[in-house]
Amino acid sequence: MTKLLVVKAHPHVEPSLSLSVGDAFIEAYRESHPDDDIVIRDLYDTTVPPLNDTTMSAWKHQKAGQELTAEEATLLSRHNEWLAEFMAADKYVFINPMYNLFLPAELKQYIDVMAVPHKTFKYTDHGPVGLIGDRKVIHIQAAGSVYHGPEANPMMTKLDFGDAYLRGIFILFGVKDFQSIFVEGADQNPTKREAIITAAKEQAAQLARKF
């Protein structure tokens, strides 16, 4: 069975442009892929396992073959559970708002947990090589200004570090099939708000049917 992992990285507030477009994607995907398994991971529902002093100590002890403390063992177990969920998926959808030209901290922390040598990529004499290249990704991101498309100032496009980062991470993982849906300009052009949302939902539904 094909598995779709949806990663939501948005606080639980309404209205949310990214979540509403994401929900439109999920609805269309479910209708066109009735036999697929859809798993939703809400990063604001549960805390992403941290990379902190305990994590580093646990990795050090594990590499040396030393016994872990109870705290270290628990934290590594959580890391492994989250990574296993990620690795079990065939397709990914990431949904987030732009925060100060980047991703929310929770999503960055999530990616840090997934970027594991010998799991999602490996080091070679010729540089890193991705290990999950058969997957697909769609990134749904909302922003108050316009950063992409024919109406965007080219300088603004360069300031979207979040989409570029996420795309770069999946290049590291070996994934080439990466598409983005940008819900942009609703704050900059409030009179066009509904048209912007409608267009993004239509794009999401179209991509969902082919994804």
C-alpha positions in Angstrom: 0.0 0.0 0.0 1.3 3.5 -0.9 1.7 5.7 2.1 1.4 9.5 2.1 2.9 11.4 5.0 1.5 14.9 5.6 3.6 17.1 7.9 1.7 20.1 9.2 3.8 22.8 10.7 1.3 25.5 11.6 0.0 26.8 15.0 -3.6 25.9 15.7 -5.1 29.2 14.8 -7.8 30.2 12.3 -7.9 31.1 9.5 -4.8 29.5 8.1 -4.2 29.8 4.4 -1.6 27.0 4.2 -3.7 24.6 6.2 -6.9 25.3 4.2 -5.0 24.7 0.9 -3.4 21.6 2.5 -6.8 20.3 3.5 -8.0 20.8 -0.1 -5.0 18.7 -1.3 -5.7 15.9 1.2 -9.4 15.8 0.3 -8.6 15.6 -3.5 -5.8 13.0 -2.8 -8.1 10.8 -0.7 -10.8 10.9 -3.5 -8.3 10.0 -6.3 -6.2 7.5 -4.3 -8.8 5.7 -2.1 -6.6 2.7 -1.4 -3.6 4.8 -0.2 -2.8 5.2 3.5 -2.6 8.9 4.7 -0.7 9.7 7.8 -0.9 13.2 9.3 1.9 14.4 11.6 1.0 17.7 13.2 4.2 19.2 14.6 2.1 21.5 16.9 0.3 18.6 18.4 3.3 16.7 19.6 6.8 17.9 20.4 9.5 17.0 17.9 12.4 15.1 19.5 15.2 17.6 20.2 18.8 17.6 19.2 20.3 18.7 22.5 23.0 17.9 25.0 21.3 14.6 25.8 21.1 13.6 22.1 24.7 14.3 21.5 25.7 12.4 24.7 23.5 9.4 23.6 25.1 9.3 20.2 28.6 9.5 21.7 27.8 6.6 24.1 26.1 4.6 21.4 29.0 4.9 19.0 31.5 3.9 21.8 29.3 0.9 22.7 28.6 2.3 26.1 25.5 1.9 28.2 22.9 4.7 27.7 21.2 6.5 30.6 17.5 6.0 30.9 17.0 9.6 29.6 19.3 9.0 26.6 17.6 5.7 25.7 14.2 7.3 25.8 15.2 10.2 23.6 16.9 8.0 21.0 13.8 5.8 21.0 11.7 8.8 20.1 14.1 9.8 17.4 13.9 6.3 15.9 10.1 6.2 16.0 9.8 9.5 14.1 12.5 8.5 11.6 10.7 5.1 11.1 7.5 6.9 10.3 9.3 9.1 7.8 11.1 6.2 6.1 7.9 4.2 5.8 6.3 6.9 3.6 6.4 6.9 -0.2 5.2 10.5 -0.6 5.4 13.6 1.5 3.4 16.8 1.8 4.8 19.7 4.0 2.4 22.5 5.0 3.7 25.6 6.7 3.5 29.4 6.8 6.6 31.4 6.0 8.2 32.8 9.2 10.6 35.7 8.6 11.7 34.4 5.2 12.1 30.8 6.6 10.3 27.7 7.9 8.8 27.5 11.4 11.4 26.3 14.0 9.3 23.1 14.5 9.7 22.1 10.9 13.4 22.8 10.9 13.8 20.6 14.0 11.8 17.9 12.3 14.1 17.9 9.3 17.1 17.7 11.6 15.7 14.5 13.0 15.2 13.0 9.5 18.7 13.9 8.2 20.4 10.8 9.4 23.6 9.4 7.7 23.1 5.9 6.4 19.3 6.3 6.5 18.3 9.3 4.3 21.8 9.9 2.9 25.4 8.7 3.1 28.8 10.2 2.8 31.1 9.0 0.0 34.5 10.0 -1.5 32.6 12.1 -4.0 30.3 13.8 -1.5 27.0 13.0 0.1 24.6 10.6 -1.8 20.8 10.4 -1.2 19.2 7.2 -0.2 15.5 7.8 -0.6 15.4 9.0 -4.2 12.3 7.1 -5.2 10.0 9.4 -3.1 7.9 12.5 -4.0 7.4 15.8 -2.2 5.0 18.6 -2.4 5.6 21.8 -0.3 2.6 24.0 0.5 3.6 27.4 1.9 1.7 30.6 2.6 3.2 34.1 2.8 1.8 37.6 3.2 3.8 39.0 0.3 4.5 37.6 -3.2 7.8 35.8 -3.6 7.2 33.6 -6.6 5.6 33.7 -10.0 5.4 36.4 -12.8 4.2 39.1 -10.3 7.1 38.6 -8.0 10.2 40.9 -7.8 13.2 38.6 -8.6 14.9 39.8 -5.4 11.9 38.6 -3.4 12.2 35.1 -4.8 15.8 35.0 -3.5 14.5 35.8 0.0 12.4 32.7 0.3 15.0 30.6 2.1 12.4 28.1 3.5 11.3 26.6 0.2 14.9 26.6 -1.1 16.1 24.9 2.1 13.5 22.2 2.0 14.1 21.6 -1.7 17.9 21.4 -0.9 17.4 18.9 1.9 15.5 16.6 -0.4 18.2 16.9 -3.0 20.6 15.8 -0.3 18.2 12.8 0.3 18.3 12.1 -3.4 14.7 13.2 -4.2 14.2 15.0 -7.5 10.4 15.0 -7.7 9.7 18.2 -5.6 6.9 20.5 -6.3 5.7 23.7 -4.5 2.3 25.4 -4.1 2.7 29.0 -2.9 -0.3 30.8 -1.3 1.1 34.3 -1.5 0.0 37.9 -1.4 -3.2 37.8 0.6 -1.9 40.3 3.1 -0.2 42.5 0.4 -3.3 42.5 -1.8 -6.3 41.9 0.6 -8.8 42.6 -2.2 -7.5 39.6 -4.0 -7.5 37.3 -1.0 -10.3 35.0 -2.0 -9.0 34.7 -5.5 -5.5 33.8 -4.2 -7.0 31.1 -2.0 -9.3 29.7 -4.6 -6.4 29.5 -7.2 -4.1 27.7 -4.7 -6.8 25.2 -3.7 -7.5 24.4 -7.4 -3.7 23.9 -8.0 -3.6 21.7 -4.9 -6.5 19.6 -6.1 -5.0 19.2 -9.6 -1.6 18.1 -8.2 -3.2 15.8 -5.7 -4.9 13.8 -8.4 -1.6 13.2 -10.2 0.6 12.8 -7.2 
